[in-house]
Amino acid sequence: MRKFFILFCFPVLFGSCVVQAPKYTHVEQVLALKLGMSKEEVSKALGIPPYDIKSLNDTAEVLIYKYRVTDRKTVPLFKKETNGIKATGAYVDLLVTYDKTGIMTALETCSKCSNTEEKTTKLDIDKVITLITVTVPALLVYLGITLQ
């Protein structure tokens, strides 16, 4: 019975903490890019491979990379340029155009191009408390009945 609890209930309780998100980089790495870099240099500078292909033809290829902007959280009454704490912002598409030799010829960002969102099941503390307060007593009653 304990093996059942460990193998079934433990993953159910903590399985909702899993987040599925694309690999992304940060603005600092995007700002380090220079025109004339090769695909390998761009991927190395960003620290990630391309996310997708936007277009591919005989003369050029446009690859999509993902990066996240940095926002700040602050209390609305105290909005100033320097206060608040850093927070991870939205995903932004980085469109990198390469010529047929693999050299970067253009760099463009687009925050409205796609609606990439984390597929997440955030841990809702109210649901966890409800699950614990309902499941644990029922489990204890069941274990108490089977042990006697």
TORSEDREN-663932 format. One record per atom (N, C-alpha, C): x negated, y, z; residue number from 1; residue in one letter. Coordinates in pm, 1 decimal, always signed. Layout:
TORSEDREN-663932
> X/Y/Z/NUM/A
...
This chain:
TORSEDREN-663932
> -82.7/-119.8/+0.0/1/M
> +0.0/+0.0/+0.0/1/M
> -86.8/+125.8/+0.0/1/M
> -196.5/+121.7/+73.8/2/R
> -284.0/+238.2/+77.7/2/R
> -350.1/+260.9/-57.5/2/R
> -383.2/+152.0/-126.7/3/K
> -441.2/+166.2/-260.1/3/K
> -341.3/+232.9/-353.7/3/K
> -213.6/+195.5/-340.4/4/F
> -109.7/+257.3/-421.3/4/F
> -103.5/+406.9/-393.8/4/F
> -110.0/+444.2/-267.4/5/F
> -104.4/+585.1/-230.0/5/F
> -223.3/+660.3/-288.1/5/F
> -341.8/+602.5/-276.4/6/I
> -462.5/+668.9/-325.6/6/I
> -460.7/+677.7/-477.9/6/I
> -421.0/+571.1/-544.4/7/L
> -424.0/+568.4/-690.1/7/L
> -310.4/+646.5/-754.9/7/L
> -196.6/+658.5/-687.9/8/F
> -82.1/+725.6/-748.3/8/F
> -59.7/+866.4/-692.5/8/F
> -49.0/+879.0/-562.9/9/C
> -11.2/+1006.9/-502.5/9/C
> -121.8/+1110.9/-507.9/9/C
> -245.0/+1070.7/-488.3/10/F
> -355.6/+1166.8/-489.5/10/F
> -368.4/+1236.2/-625.4/10/F
> -368.5/+1162.0/-736.6/11/P
> -373.8/+1230.1/-866.7/11/P
> -251.8/+1316.6/-895.1/11/P
> -135.1/+1276.1/-846.8/12/V
> -14.9/+1355.8/-868.3/12/V
> -25.6/+1488.6/-794.5/12/V
> -75.3/+1485.2/-673.1/13/L
> -88.1/+1608.0/-594.7/13/L
> -188.4/+1704.7/-655.4/13/L
> -300.3/+1651.8/-702.6/14/F
> -405.9/+1739.0/-750.2/14/F
> -416.7/+1743.1/-901.8/14/F
> -330.6/+1673.9/-971.9/15/G
> -332.6/+1675.4/-1117.3/15/G
> -282.1/+1805.1/-1176.7/15/G
> -208.8/+1881.5/-1099.9/16/S
> -155.9/+2007.3/-1151.2/16/S
> -260.6/+2117.5/-1152.3/16/S
> -381.0/+2088.6/-1111.0/17/C
> -486.8/+2188.7/-1109.3/17/C
> -565.1/+2191.1/-1240.0/17/C
> -528.6/+2109.7/-1336.7/18/V
> -603.0/+2098.1/-1461.5/18/V
> -562.5/+2210.0/-1556.1/18/V
> -662.5/+2272.8/-1617.0/19/V
> -639.2/+2381.4/-1711.0/19/V
> -702.5/+2344.2/-1843.8/19/V
> -629.0/+2357.9/-1951.6/20/Q
> -681.8/+2332.9/-2084.2/20/Q
> -696.9/+2467.5/-2153.0/20/Q
> -820.4/+2501.8/-2189.1/21/A
> -848.3/+2631.3/-2249.7/21/A
> -956.8/+2615.2/-2354.8/21/A
> -957.9/+2703.2/-2455.3/22/P
> -1063.4/+2694.5/-2555.8/22/P
> -1196.9/+2738.4/-2498.0/22/P
> -1306.2/+2690.2/-2558.7/23/K
> -1437.5/+2739.5/-2518.9/23/K
> -1446.6/+2884.4/-2563.4/23/K
> -1497.6/+2968.2/-2476.2/24/Y
> -1505.4/+3110.2/-2509.2/24/Y
> -1634.4/+3169.6/-2456.2/24/Y
> -1663.9/+3288.9/-2503.3/25/T
> -1780.9/+3361.7/-2459.1/25/T
> -1734.8/+3495.5/-2401.7/25/T
> -1828.5/+3584.1/-2373.8/26/H
> -1795.6/+3712.7/-2311.3/26/H
> -1839.5/+3828.6/-2399.9/26/H
> -1792.7/+3946.1/-2368.8/27/V
> -1820.1/+4064.8/-2448.4/27/V
> -1970.5/+4091.5/-2458.4/27/V
> -2044.2/+4066.4/-2351.6/28/E
> -2187.8/+4093.5/-2352.7/28/E
> -2257.9/+4014.3/-2462.5/28/E
> -2219.1/+3888.5/-2481.9/29/Q
> -2279.5/+3806.0/-2586.6/29/Q
> -2236.0/+3854.4/-2725.5/29/Q
> -2112.5/+3900.6/-2737.8/30/V
> -2064.7/+3951.8/-2866.5/30/V
> -2142.8/+4077.5/-2904.3/30/V
> -2170.4/+4163.1/-2807.3/31/L
> -2244.3/+4286.4/-2834.9/31/L
> -2389.1/+4260.6/-2874.5/31/L
> -2441.2/+4142.5/-2843.8/32/A
> -2579.7/+4109.0/-2879.5/32/A
> -2593.0/+4064.0/-3024.8/32/A
> -2482.2/+4043.3/-3094.6/33/L
> -2487.6/+3997.0/-3233.2/33/L
> -2532.9/+4109.4/-3325.9/33/L
> -2607.7/+4070.7/-3429.1/34/K
> -2657.0/+4165.9/-3528.7/34/K
> -2624.5/+4112.5/-3667.4/34/K
> -2594.0/+4201.7/-3759.2/35/L
> -2572.6/+4160.7/-3897.2/35/L
> -2700.6/+4098.8/-3950.8/35/L
> -2686.6/+3996.0/-4032.0/36/G
> -2802.5/+3927.9/-4088.5/36/G
> -2841.8/+3802.4/-4012.3/36/G
> -2772.9/+3773.7/-3901.3/37/M
> -2801.5/+3652.2/-3826.4/37/M
> -2743.3/+3531.7/-3899.7/37/M
> -2805.3/+3415.0/-3881.0/38/S
> -2754.3/+3291.7/-3940.7/38/S
> -2645.4/+3232.6/-3851.5/38/S
> -2575.3/+3130.8/-3902.4/39/K
> -2470.6/+3064.7/-3823.4/39/K
> -2526.9/+3006.7/-3694.6/39/K
> -2643.9/+2944.5/-3705.2/40/E
> -2705.9/+2884.5/-3586.7/40/E
> -2743.0/+2991.5/-3483.8/40/E
> -2793.6/+3104.9/-3530.8/41/E
> -2830.3/+3213.0/-3438.9/41/E
> -2706.8/+3271.1/-3370.9/41/E
> -2598.2/+3283.4/-3445.1/42/V
> -2473.7/+3336.4/-3387.6/42/V
> -2420.7/+3241.0/-3281.2/42/V
> -2415.2/+3112.9/-3314.0/43/S
> -2365.4/+3014.6/-3216.5/43/S
> -2454.5/+3010.0/-3093.3/43/S
> -2585.2/+3022.5/-3112.8/44/K
> -2677.8/+3022.1/-2999.0/44/K
> -2660.1/+3148.1/-2914.2/44/K
> -2644.3/+3263.1/-2979.0/45/A
> -2626.1/+3389.3/-2905.5/45/A
> -2495.1/+3390.0/-2828.0/45/A
> -2390.0/+3332.6/-2888.0/46/L
> -2260.6/+3328.7/-2819.8/46/L
> -2253.0/+3215.5/-2718.4/46/L
> -2330.2/+3110.9/-2740.1/47/G
> -2327.9/+2997.1/-2648.7/47/G
> -2214.4/+2900.1/-2673.3/47/G
> -2143.9/+2915.9/-2785.4/48/I
> -2030.9/+2829.3/-2819.1/48/I
> -2030.7/+2802.8/-2969.2/48/I
> -1971.1/+2691.3/-3012.1/49/P
> -1953.8/+2668.2/-3155.0/49/P
> -1832.0/+2745.5/-3206.1/49/P
> -1813.4/+2753.0/-3337.4/50/P
> -1692.3/+2819.0/-3389.8/50/P
> -1566.9/+2747.9/-3341.2/50/P
> -1461.4/+2825.4/-3321.5/51/Y
> -1334.4/+2770.4/-3274.7/51/Y
> -1251.2/+2717.5/-3391.1/51/Y
> -1252.5/+2790.8/-3502.1/52/D
> -1169.0/+2753.5/-3615.7/52/D
> -1222.7/+2822.2/-3741.0/52/D
> -1168.4/+2783.9/-3855.9/53/I
> -1201.9/+2846.7/-3983.1/53/I
> -1083.5/+2931.3/-4026.0/53/I
> -1108.3/+3059.6/-4050.6/54/K
> -1000.3/+3146.1/-4099.1/54/K
> -988.3/+3135.7/-4249.4/54/K
> -1101.3/+3142.7/-4319.3/55/S
> -1096.6/+3127.3/-4464.4/55/S
> -1229.9/+3074.1/-4514.5/55/S
> -1221.9/+3009.9/-4630.0/56/L
> -1340.0/+2949.5/-4691.5/56/L
> -1320.5/+2955.0/-4841.7/56/L
> -1413.3/+3020.9/-4910.0/57/N
> -1405.9/+3024.3/-5056.1/57/N
> -1547.6/+3016.1/-5113.5/57/N
> -1562.1/+3039.8/-5243.9/58/D
> -1692.1/+3023.5/-5309.5/58/D
> -1796.3/+3125.7/-5264.8/58/D
> -1752.1/+3242.5/-5223.2/59/T
> -1848.0/+3349.3/-5191.3/59/T
> -1866.2/+3374.5/-5043.1/59/T
> -1769.2/+3339.0/-4961.5/60/A
> -1779.6/+3371.2/-4819.0/60/A
> -1700.4/+3272.1/-4735.7/60/A
> -1729.4/+3276.1/-4607.2/61/E
> -1660.7/+3191.1/-4510.8/61/E
> -1639.4/+3274.4/-4385.4/61/E
> -1518.6/+3270.1/-4331.3/62/V
> -1486.4/+3344.4/-4209.4/62/V
> -1455.8/+3243.6/-4099.5/62/V
> -1536.7/+3246.4/-3994.2/63/L
> -1518.6/+3156.4/-3879.8/63/L
> -1465.0/+3235.5/-3761.9/63/L
> -1387.1/+3168.4/-3679.6/64/I
> -1328.0/+3231.5/-3561.8/64/I
> -1399.3/+3179.3/-3437.5/64/I
> -1441.7/+3270.7/-3353.7/65/Y
> -1494.3/+3240.5/-3221.2/65/Y
> -1399.8/+3305.9/-3121.0/65/Y
> -1397.5/+3257.0/-3000.4/66/K
> -1311.7/+3315.1/-2896.5/66/K
> -1399.5/+3382.1/-2790.7/66/K
> -1355.2/+3497.9/-2745.2/67/Y
> -1417.5/+3559.6/-2628.6/67/Y
> -1309.0/+3622.2/-2542.9/67/Y
> -1345.5/+3649.8/-2420.0/68/R
> -1249.1/+3710.5/-2327.2/68/R
> -1300.5/+3845.2/-2282.8/68/R
> -1210.3/+3937.7/-2276.1/69/V
> -1245.2/+4070.8/-2228.4/69/V
> -1242.5/+4072.4/-2076.1/69/V
> -1300.1/+4174.5/-2019.5/70/T
> -1301.6/+4188.8/-1874.1/70/T
> -1204.4/+4299.3/-1835.1/70/T
> -1105.3/+4264.0/-1758.7/71/D
> -1010.3/+4361.9/-1706.4/71/D
> -1047.7/+4393.2/-1562.6/71/D
> -971.1/+4478.2/-1500.9/72/R
> -990.5/+4502.7/-1358.3/72/R
> -854.8/+4509.0/-1291.4/72/R
> -852.3/+4458.3/-1170.4/73/K
> -729.2/+4460.3/-1091.8/73/K
> -743.4/+4570.3/-987.5/73/K
> -640.7/+4649.5/-976.3/74/T
> -640.9/+4756.8/-878.4/74/T
> -497.5/+4787.2/-836.2/74/T
> -484.6/+4849.2/-724.8/75/V
> -353.2/+4890.6/-676.9/75/V
> -309.6/+5011.4/-759.7/75/V
> -185.8/+5013.2/-813.4/76/P
> -143.6/+5121.6/-902.6/76/P
> -158.0/+5262.2/-844.2/76/P
> -146.4/+5274.3/-713.6/77/L
> -156.5/+5407.0/-652.6/77/L
> -300.2/+5458.8/-648.8/77/L
> -396.3/+5370.1/-662.0/78/F
> -536.0/+5408.2/-647.7/78/F
> -614.4/+5387.1/-776.8/78/F
> -553.0/+5412.2/-890.9/79/K
> -622.0/+5392.4/-1018.5/79/K
> -726.2/+5501.5/-1037.6/79/K
> -849.3/+5460.3/-1042.8/80/K
> -961.5/+5548.1/-1074.8/80/K
> -1052.3/+5471.4/-1168.0/80/K
> -1146.4/+5538.8/-1230.3/81/E
> -1234.2/+5472.8/-1326.8/81/E
> -1326.1/+5371.0/-1262.1/81/E
> -1358.0/+5388.3/-1135.5/82/T
> -1460.7/+5303.9/-1074.0/82/T
> -1409.4/+5204.8/-970.5/82/T
> -1282.1/+5206.1/-936.4/83/N
> -1236.1/+5113.3/-832.8/83/N
> -1173.6/+4989.2/-892.9/83/N
> -1138.8/+4895.8/-808.0/84/G
> -1079.2/+4770.3/-852.5/84/G
> -1182.3/+4659.7/-858.7/84/G
> -1135.3/+4540.0/-887.3/85/I
> -1226.4/+4425.9/-898.8/85/I
> -1216.5/+4368.8/-1040.1/85/I
> -1325.5/+4308.9/-1086.5/86/K
> -1328.0/+4251.0/-1220.3/86/K
> -1233.6/+4131.7/-1226.7/86/K
> -1166.9/+4120.3/-1339.1/87/A
> -1075.7/+4007.9/-1362.7/87/A
> -1091.5/+3963.3/-1507.4/87/A
> -1071.5/+3835.6/-1530.3/88/T
> -1080.6/+3783.0/-1666.1/88/T
> -957.8/+3824.8/-1744.0/88/T
> -980.6/+3882.9/-1860.9/89/G
> -871.2/+3934.2/-1941.4/89/G
> -825.0/+3836.1/-2047.4/89/G
> -763.8/+3889.6/-2150.6/90/A
> -703.2/+3809.8/-2256.9/90/A
> -808.5/+3752.6/-2351.1/90/A
> -767.8/+3648.5/-2424.3/91/Y
> -852.0/+3594.0/-2530.1/91/Y
> -847.4/+3687.3/-2650.1/91/Y
> -961.9/+3701.8/-2715.0/92/V
> -971.6/+3783.5/-2835.5/92/V
> -1040.7/+3700.2/-2942.3/92/V
> -991.9/+3710.4/-3065.3/93/D
> -1055.8/+3640.6/-3176.5/93/D
> -1171.1/+3724.0/-3229.1/93/D
> -1282.5/+3659.0/-3251.1/94/L
> -1398.9/+3721.6/-3312.4/94/L
> -1412.1/+3659.6/-3450.8/94/L
> -1390.2/+3738.6/-3553.5/95/L
> -1396.0/+3690.9/-3691.6/95/L
> -1533.2/+3724.4/-3747.9/95/L
> -1610.3/+3622.0/-3778.0/96/V
> -1744.7/+3640.7/-3830.0/96/V
> -1747.0/+3593.6/-3974.8/96/V
> -1788.0/+3683.4/-4064.4/97/T
> -1794.4/+3651.5/-4206.7/97/T
> -1938.5/+3618.5/-4244.5/97/T
> -1956.2/+3504.2/-4308.0/98/Y
> -2086.9/+3460.3/-4355.5/98/Y
> -2083.3/+3456.0/-4508.1/98/Y
> -2195.3/+3490.8/-4571.6/99/D
> -2202.5/+3474.5/-4716.6/99/D
> -2233.2/+3329.2/-4748.9/99/D
> -2249.8/+3298.8/-4876.7/100/K
> -2267.1/+3158.9/-4915.4/100/K
> -2399.4/+3099.9/-4868.4/100/K
> -2495.1/+3184.9/-4827.2/101/T
> -2621.9/+3133.9/-4773.5/101/T
> -2617.0/+3112.9/-4622.1/101/T
> -2506.0/+3148.6/-4558.6/102/G
> -2491.6/+3129.0/-4414.2/102/G
> -2538.8/+3246.1/-4330.4/102/G
> -2550.3/+3365.0/-4390.8/103/I
> -2593.5/+3485.3/-4319.4/103/I
> -2471.3/+3570.3/-4287.6/103/I
> -2465.5/+3621.9/-4163.3/104/M
> -2352.1/+3702.8/-4120.0/104/M
> -2352.3/+3837.1/-4192.7/104/M
> -2239.2/+3867.3/-4257.2/105/T
> -2227.1/+3993.7/-4329.7/105/T
> -2124.9/+4088.2/-4267.3/105/T
> -2034.9/+4037.5/-4185.7/106/A
> -1934.2/+4122.4/-4122.5/106/A
> -1890.1/+4061.0/-3990.9/106/A
> -1847.7/+4149.2/-3902.0/107/L
> -1804.6/+4109.6/-3768.5/107/L
> -1679.4/+4189.5/-3735.5/107/L
> -1574.0/+4121.0/-3694.1/108/E
> -1447.0/+4188.3/-3667.8/108/E
> -1378.6/+4120.7/-3549.8/108/E
> -1312.3/+4198.0/-3466.8/109/T
> -1236.3/+4139.8/-3357.0/109/T
> -1088.2/+4165.2/-3379.9/109/T
> -1008.0/+4077.0/-3325.2/110/C
> -863.5/+4089.2/-3342.1/110/C
> -795.7/+4033.6/-3217.2/110/C
> -737.7/+4119.9/-3138.1/111/S
> -670.8/+4073.8/-3016.0/111/S
> -526.6/+4031.9/-3042.5/111/S
> -471.8/+4067.6/-3158.5/112/K
> -332.1/+4033.9/-3189.9/112/K
> -321.4/+3922.8/-3294.9/112/K
> -435.8/+3866.4/-3337.9/113/C
> -434.0/+3766.8/-3445.8/113/C
> -368.5/+3636.3/-3404.0/113/C
> -399.3/+3589.6/-3287.6/114/S
> -340.6/+3463.0/-3243.1/114/S
> -298.7/+3477.7/-3098.3/114/S
> -211.4/+3391.4/-3058.7/115/N
> -163.8/+3394.8/-2920.5/115/N
> -221.8/+3276.5/-2845.1/115/N
> -353.1/+3274.5/-2833.0/116/T
> -419.4/+3168.9/-2758.3/116/T
> -394.2/+3192.6/-2610.1/116/T
> -341.9/+3092.6/-2548.1/117/E
> -318.3/+3100.0/-2404.3/117/E
> -366.9/+2971.8/-2341.6/117/E
> -403.8/+2983.4/-2217.1/118/E
> -442.2/+2863.3/-2144.5/118/E
> -318.6/+2777.2/-2124.0/118/E
> -333.0/+2651.8/-2157.1/119/K
> -225.6/+2557.8/-2125.9/119/K
> -252.4/+2512.7/-1983.8/119/K
> -182.7/+2572.3/-1892.9/120/T
> -215.0/+2550.6/-1753.6/120/T
> -92.6/+2511.6/-1673.6/120/T
> -120.2/+2438.7/-1574.6/121/T
> -20.3/+2410.1/-1474.2/121/T
> -82.3/+2459.5/-1344.3/121/T
> -55.8/+2582.9/-1313.1/122/K
> -117.4/+2640.4/-1194.6/122/K
> -58.1/+2578.2/-1069.5/122/K
> -139.0/+2572.2/-969.5/123/L
> -98.3/+2514.9/-842.8/123/L
> -3.2/+2611.8/-774.1/123/L
> +121.6/+2573.4/-764.2/124/D
> +222.8/+2654.5/-697.8/124/D
> +233.0/+2606.5/-553.5/124/D
> +190.8/+2689.2/-460.7/125/I
> +181.7/+2649.6/-320.3/125/I
> +318.8/+2612.8/-264.4/125/I
> +425.3/+2677.5/-311.2/126/D
> +559.7/+2644.1/-262.8/126/D
> +599.2/+2501.8/-302.5/126/D
> +565.0/+2463.2/-425.0/127/K
> +597.0/+2328.0/-470.0/127/K
> +514.2/+2224.2/-395.6/127/K
> +388.4/+2257.0/-366.3/128/V
> +302.9/+2164.0/-292.4/128/V
> +357.1/+2144.1/-151.8/128/V
> +396.5/+2252.1/-86.2/129/I
> +451.1/+2242.4/+49.8/129/I
> +580.1/+2161.3/+49.0/129/I
> +666.1/+2185.4/-50.4/130/T
> +789.3/+2108.2/-61.2/130/T
> +758.8/+1961.3/-82.9/130/T
> +664.0/+1932.1/-171.6/131/L
> +626.5/+1793.8/-198.4/131/L
> +573.6/+1726.2/-71.6/131/L
> +490.1/+1795.3/+0.4/132/I
> +432.0/+1737.1/+122.6/132/I
> +538.8/+1716.5/+228.3/132/I
> +625.1/+1816.9/+249.1/133/T
> +725.5/+1805.2/+355.2/133/T
> +832.6/+1701.7/+323.2/133/T
> +850.6/+1667.6/+197.1/134/V
> +948.6/+1565.5/+160.6/134/V
> +882.7/+1428.5/+151.1/134/V
> +766.2/+1422.5/+87.7/135/T
> +702.7/+1294.1/+60.1/135/T
> +637.9/+1232.3/+183.0/135/T
> +565.2/+1309.9/+257.9/136/V
> +491.5/+1255.2/+372.3/136/V
> +585.1/+1193.6/+476.2/136/V
> +690.3/+1261.7/+520.4/137/P
> +779.6/+1195.1/+616.2/137/P
> +843.4/+1067.0/+560.6/137/P
> +883.9/+1070.7/+433.8/138/A
> +943.0/+950.0/+374.2/138/A
> +841.1/+838.2/+366.9/138/A
> +718.4/+870.8/+332.6/139/L
> +612.0/+771.7/+326.2/139/L
> +580.7/+716.2/+465.1/139/L
> +578.6/+802.0/+565.5/140/L
> +552.0/+756.7/+701.7/140/L
> +664.4/+666.1/+752.0/140/L
> +788.5/+700.6/+719.5/141/V
> +900.0/+614.6/+758.2/141/V
> +886.5/+478.7/+688.7/141/V
> +853.4/+480.3/+561.2/142/Y
> +837.3/+353.4/+487.0/142/Y
> +723.2/+271.1/+545.4/142/Y
> +610.9/+335.4/+573.4/143/L
> +497.4/+261.9/+630.3/143/L
> +530.3/+209.8/+769.8/143/L
> +605.5/+289.5/+846.7/144/G
> +645.9/+246.9/+979.9/144/G
> +736.9/+126.1/+974.5/144/G
> +825.5/+120.9/+878.1/145/I
> +916.6/+7.0/+863.4/145/I
> +843.1/-115.9/+818.0/145/I
> +749.3/-101.9/+724.6/146/T
> +678.1/-218.7/+672.8/146/T
> +574.3/-270.6/+769.3/146/T
> +520.4/-188.9/+857.4/147/L
> +418.7/-234.9/+952.9/147/L
> +479.4/-309.9/+1072.3/147/L
> +606.0/-286.8/+1100.0/148/Q
> +666.6/-352.7/+1216.1/148/Q
> +716.2/-489.4/+1188.4/148/Q
